[in-house]
């Protein structure tokens, strides 16, 4: 009897923990989206200093899928660096060392125009 009751408690606690983490991540995403929307759009001189991509593999019952996220690190004139999420097309068009005008809003990449 104790094992059945202990299992139910452990299962319930695990469910509450997982549910809480999901709700927290949703809240953080909405909060960041809202913060970006209320941030000014800035255009600054910047240099592409590095690029990285992360590919995730997802296994489903009868097939496997992949998703890739792309990030570029820019260095602005003050020496500060920022890593922004970009689309695959933007990622492919940039090369480390490119110099140009970076437009962003909060943590949201908007555009990079080479000079």
N, C-alpha and C positions, 0 to 999 in steps of 0.2 A: 504494500500500500504506500509506503513512504516513497519508493522510487517513482511511482506514478504521480504522486503529488509534487515531488521535487522536479520531475520532468516538466510538468505543466507550468510550474513557477519559472523554471529556466527558459522554457519556450516563450512564455509571456514576456519575460524581461528582454530576451533577444529580439522579439518582435517589436517591442516598444523602442529599443535602442536603434534598430534599423529604420523604423518609421521616423524617429526623431532626427536621424542623420539625413534622411531624404528631405524632410521638411526644412531643416537648417540649410541644406544646399539650395533648395528652391528659394528660400528667403534671401540668402546671400546673392544669388543670381539676380533676383528682382532688385535688390538694393544696389548692386553694381550697375545694372541697366539704368536705374533712376539717377544715380550719381553721374553717370556718363551723359545722360540727357540734360542735366543741369550744369554741366561743365562747359566752359567756353570752347569754341572751335579755334585751335591754334595752328598757325603755319610757321614752321621754324626751319632754319638750315640744319641739315643733318647728314650724317654719313652712315651707310650700312656697314656695321662692323662684324656681324655674324648672322647666320641663318641656321635654323634647326627644324627638323620635322619629326613627328611622332606617329608611328603607324600602330594601330590597334587591330588585333585579330579577334573576330567574334565567331564562335562556333555555335551553329544552330543544329537542329536535328539532322538534316540531310545536306546542309551546305555550310560554307564558311564565307564570311564577308570581312572586308577590311575598311578601316576609315583612317584618314591621315589628317593631322592638324599641322599647320605651318606657323612658325614664329620667326620674326626678324628683330634683331637688336639694332637700334639706331643710337648714334652718339650725336648729341647736339653741341653747339658751339661752347657752352659752359663746361663741357666735359661729362655731363650727366648722360647716363645711358637708360634706355627704356626698351623693353621687349614687348612687342605687340603681335597679336594674332592677325594673320593676313590670309587671304584666299590663296588657293593653289596657283591661280593665274598670276597674281601679284608676286608671289614667292618665286615663280619661274622667271619673271622679268627682272628681278633684282640680283645683283652680283655684289659680293663683299667688296667694299671700296667705293661703291657708287655714292655720289654726292648729289644732293638736291634739296627740294622743298618737301618737308614732311607735314602733312595735315592730319591732326588727330583731335579727338574729343574725349577727355578723360583717359580711359584705357582702350578706347575704340580707335582703331586705325581707319583713316578715311582715304588718304591718297599719298602717293610719293611720286614727285615729278623730278626726273633727273635734269641737272643743269649742265 
